[in-house]
Amino acid sequence: MLNRQELRQLIHLEYSEADTLHWLGQLTPEAITPALFSDALACLEETVLPVALPAMPVMDCCGTGGSGLPHFNTSTTVAFILAAAGVPVVKFGNRGLSSLSGSFDLLAQLGFSAPLDLRRIPEGLAHCGLVFLFAPQCYPQLAPFNQLRRQLKTRTLFNFLGPLLNPVKPAYRLLGVSHPLMQTQMAHYLASTGVCQRGWIACGESGLDELEIAAPTRVFEIQKTHYQEMTIPPFVIETETENNPALHPIGPHNPVENEAILMRLFQNQDQQSPYYQMVCFNAGAGLLIAGKASSLAAGVQEAKALLRGGKALEKLNECRRFYESFSTR
């Protein structure tokens, strides 16, 4: 397998396209050792552009993708709810590479036309408490890999590196992982850095990179340099019906469909679909991690209240106005 210098050459595209695709295909979760994983992170971090760091601890909520399962942009939706609750969020993301709709595909559909200048992160947080960072914007060396990863049409090493590359080093994290082997490695890496004050690294029983509503979710809880494993039971559905919609498959959807789903949630037109349940469950976890809720159940109730009271919609509109004003400067 590749050593650090060879990883650096891979990241800098010093191999042929055929060899690069070969190595991307070979770097599966079963083949990625802890040493290779940390070396790859170190090599990529050498390429990051200067970023204006926020003055306060922030949270990130994102997933690795690559589960191959139908999905909705849960974590992007959750980011608006967390910000509406007063949690400063710097969400790191990308366009869809192994799915139809990555976070920045949905954001573009919502009217976030351009990524925020990296020098304006503190300004964005001060204005609306939520900033979205586009991975290739922060790491230009990642951009050429997007097309290569689309050719492979499967998860690669970069899926699992991505969520850990947020350049502001969030103190709080809700991080979804689509493979249990990489979940362990990512938890170990985060604990080894000591940067994460509190975080949940979650992998659903089905491989979903979110907290699941219809099956148990394995979670590693990070607290600075320590982590422990726990199991989060399925979400308890309050509306019991013969054909419970929360147990039905979700997606797949393109950005237009996902925008419509998000707007139904934010306009209080949906209070029982699987999307509603997933968003409330994961937002509840984020509020607990950030210290805005005393328990997961309390966090879920707070997330429902933020949707019901229109606060999440207000936050979306506030952020969109800020991004629109930035794009016209």
Sequence and secondary structure as in RCSB ss.txt:
>XXXX:A:sequence
MLNRQELRQLIHLEYSEADTLHWLGQLTPEAITPALFSDALACLEETVLPVALPAMPVMDCCGTGGSGLPHFNTS
TTVAFILAAAGVPVVKFGNRGLSSLSGSFDLLAQLGFSAPLDLRRIPEGLAHCGLVFLFAPQCYPQLAPFNQLRR
QLKTRTLFNFLGPLLNPVKPAYRLLGVSHPLMQTQMAHYLASTGVCQRGWIACGESGLDELEIAAPTRVFEIQKT
HYQEMTIPPFVIETETENNPALHPIGPHNPVENEAILMRLFQNQDQQSPYYQMVCFNAGAGLLIAGKASSLAAGV
QEAKALLRGGKALEKLNECRRFYESFSTR
>XXXX:A:secstr
   HHHHHHHHTT S HHHHHHHHHH  TTT  HHHHHHHHHHHHTT       SS  EEEEE     S    HH
HHHHHHHHHTT  EEEEE   SSSS  HHHHHHHHT  S   GGGHHHHHHHHSEEEEEHHHH GGGHHHHHHHH
HHTS  HHHHHGGGG TT  SEEEEE S HHHHHHHHHHHHHHT  SEEEEEEETTS SS  SSS EEEEEEETT
EEEEEEE     SS  TT GGGS      HHHHHHHHHHHHTT  SSSHHHHHHHHHHHHHHHHTTS SSHHHHH
HHHHHHHHTTHHHHHHHHHHHHHHHHHT 
